[in-house]
């Protein structure tokens, strides 16, 4: 099954399930769960209130919306977010998708509640023919596989 879901520990009524905006759009727009102020030259995790269930050999790639840098002076601090299948329902944060935004302006920038900030693309991935089986399981939430 491949689907976005609301994380259980947040107010489910205020969470926007991502949608594609046009018939041929590849990405699902991710919105901010709450209003966030990002101070100059700092990184702030912006919560979405979402988690994602993925099929085997799938990943959700999270990219900034194309207007984020031009209109807001923000960029994703990690360039592209990689949401692995085993991030879903992890013990640490239930698989909550958070978008790390960096403010490269000299003044604070506000991300409003429900503002679309990123887009997620589902993608299958391949493994090398000499890939070794890994038995380690995820032991945490955001950034835990580093």
C-alpha positions in Angstrom: 0.0 0.0 0.0 1.2 3.5 -0.9 -0.5 6.3 1.0 -0.1 9.4 3.1 -1.6 9.3 6.6 -2.0 11.7 9.5 0.2 11.1 12.5 -1.9 10.2 15.5 -0.3 12.5 18.1 -1.3 15.8 16.3 -4.7 17.4 15.8 -5.9 15.3 12.8 -8.4 18.0 11.7 -5.6 20.4 10.9 -3.5 18.1 8.7 -3.6 18.5 4.9 -3.4 15.2 3.0 -1.1 15.9 0.0 -2.6 16.1 -3.4 -1.3 16.6 -6.9 -2.4 20.0 -8.3 -2.8 19.0 -12.0 -3.5 15.9 -14.0 0.2 15.5 -15.1 1.8 16.7 -11.8 4.4 14.2 -10.5 4.7 15.6 -7.0 2.3 15.6 -4.0 2.4 19.0 -2.3 3.3 18.9 1.4 2.0 21.7 3.6 3.1 23.1 6.9 1.1 21.8 9.9 1.6 25.0 11.9 2.9 28.6 11.5 6.7 28.6 11.8 9.0 31.6 12.0 12.5 30.9 10.7 15.2 33.2 11.9 17.9 34.5 9.5 20.6 32.0 8.7 19.0 29.2 10.7 17.4 25.8 10.0 14.0 25.0 11.3 12.1 21.7 11.0 8.7 22.4 9.7 6.2 19.7 10.7 3.6 18.4 8.1 1.6 16.2 10.4 2.0 13.4 7.9 3.6 10.0 7.6 3.8 7.8 4.5 3.3 4.1 3.9 5.5 2.7 1.1 5.6 -0.4 -1.0 8.8 -2.6 -0.9 11.6 -1.1 -2.9 10.0 2.4 -2.8 11.1 5.7 -1.4 9.5 9.1 -1.1 11.8 11.9 -2.3 11.0 15.3 -0.8 12.0 18.4 -2.8 11.4 22.0 -2.1 8.6 23.7 -4.1 10.2 25.6 -7.0 8.9 29.0 -5.6 10.3 28.5 -2.1 13.7 30.1 -2.8 12.5 32.9 -5.1 9.4 34.0 -3.2 10.4 33.2 0.4 14.2 33.1 0.6 14.1 29.5 1.9 15.7 26.3 0.8 15.7 22.8 2.1 18.8 22.4 4.2 19.5 18.8 2.9 18.6 19.5 -0.7 16.4 16.5 -1.1 14.8 14.5 1.7 14.7 10.7 1.5 11.9 9.0 3.4 12.6 5.3 3.6 10.0 2.6 4.0 11.1 1.8 7.5 10.6 5.4 8.7 6.9 4.7 8.7 5.5 4.1 12.3 9.0 4.2 13.9 9.0 4.3 17.7 10.6 7.7 17.9 8.1 9.9 16.0 5.7 7.6 14.2 7.3 8.5 10.9 6.4 12.2 11.0 7.6 13.9 7.8 9.3 17.2 8.7 10.9 19.5 6.2 14.2 21.2 7.2 14.1 24.7 5.8 17.1 27.1 5.8 16.4 30.9 5.8 19.2 32.6 3.7 17.7 36.0 4.1 18.8 38.6 6.7 15.3 38.8 8.3 12.9 36.3 9.7 10.7 34.4 7.3 7.2 33.2 8.2 5.8 29.9 6.9 2.1 30.0 7.4 -0.1 27.1 8.5 -1.3 25.1 5.5 1.3 26.8 3.2 2.6 24.4 0.6 6.4 24.1 1.2 7.6 20.9 -0.5 6.6 18.2 -2.9 6.9 14.4 -2.5 7.6 12.1 -5.4 7.3 8.3 -5.1 10.1 6.4 -6.7 11.2 2.8 -6.9 14.8 2.0 -6.4 17.2 -0.8 -7.3 19.9 -2.6 -5.3 23.2 -3.8 -6.6 23.5 -7.5 -7.6 26.1 -8.0 -4.8 24.0 -6.2 -2.2 24.5 -7.8 1.2 21.4 -8.5 3.3 21.1 -6.1 6.2 19.4 -7.1 9.4 19.6 -3.8 11.2 16.3 -2.1 11.8 15.6 1.6 12.3 16.3 2.8 15.8 14.7 6.2 15.8 13.0 9.0 13.9 14.2 12.0 11.8 17.8 11.5 10.7 18.2 8.3 12.6 19.8 6.2 9.8 22.9 8.4 9.6 
